[in-house]
Amino acid sequence: MGITIKQIAELCGVSIGTVDRALNDRPGISEKTKRRILEVAREHQYRPDLTARSLARGRTMTIGVVLFDLYNRSFAQLANAIERRSRERGYIVHLTLTGKDPEMEKNCLRQLVQRKADGIILCSVNEGARFEEELRGLLTPIVTVCNRISDRWPYVGIDDRGAMKEAVGQLLRKGYRRFVYVCPPLADRGRVNIHTQEQRWIGFREALEDGADAVSGGQGKFETAVIAQRDYLDALRRLDLAAGTGKTAIVCSCDAYALEVMHDCRSRGLRVPEDVGIMGFDNIDMLKYVSPRLSTVHYDMEEFGTRAADSLIAWIERGEAPSVPSLAYRWIEGESV
């Protein structure tokens, strides 16, 4: 059995409260005494009694995280940032993955609550009044990321609509007049939560609507095709790259799609950006290995994770849900358009 706080106090000739302050890096103790206590704790291989600490605080010091998967590098970066920040604040993370399955998500939430998680960070595939009633019934602080549920729940994200609109505006200024939009199925709206994808799609449409008035020579119409993931080559054939005067851009709702598009276009002899421009969204960390450099929208996924963890811990420890302002984003000028 390891040494206890009481035994450390006896060896150092101080009170139990002084030892607690030293071990938890709290003020009210001299540096000399603190160093002595920490030295004794190390010599005797002191290990904190986490169960006792949890009982004393009324918390388990654990945070649940519910994400779609880790195939998308954005989610992997998000999970890393949440875990790191939570660990810095003294919390352990329980990560669960739903595979975008609504029922699996609900099951993950129930399991985390049963395991006494102090709070949950949720990227939801569910939405609607009935689901919100289920969330309220969990009686657990919940912060949402990426997919907004409603204003009832703190949300960490960016203005996806504005970001996409500004990015497509960059393409219009570069002379692109024909567009293929690559995204997950938008018909899922109402069955699953596609808030982020929907906002990006709206921003894309608004950019073209505003851009139509700015095109000179009466060329106010744009040719567009909206397709899901792997059907973009058919869309390119429908637009006919060899016809007309406008350049063609493939606008992807995330970098993962953009990388697939770039690979497939190359395999079919299409040059990027000479024959077709490609734009992504997310600025995932692996883009530094890609040539030509992908033009994309950047936001700081590290900040996403840090803000989500800080917001949730503030709710856990203070008893009220803090508001989180929309995070910053910017256009990354690459070489693919």
PyMOL commands that set and color helices and strands:
alter all, ss='L'
color gray80, all
select helices_A, chain A and resi 5-12+16-23+31-43+50-57+73-88+102-114+129-137+160-173+186-188+195-212+229-239+255-267+285-289+301-318
alter helices_A, ss='H'
color red, helices_A
select strands_A, chain A and resi 62-67+92-97+119-122+142-145+155-156+176-183+223-228+247-252+277-279+296-298+330-332
alter strands_A, ss='S'
color yellow, strands_A
deselect
rebuild
show_as cartoon
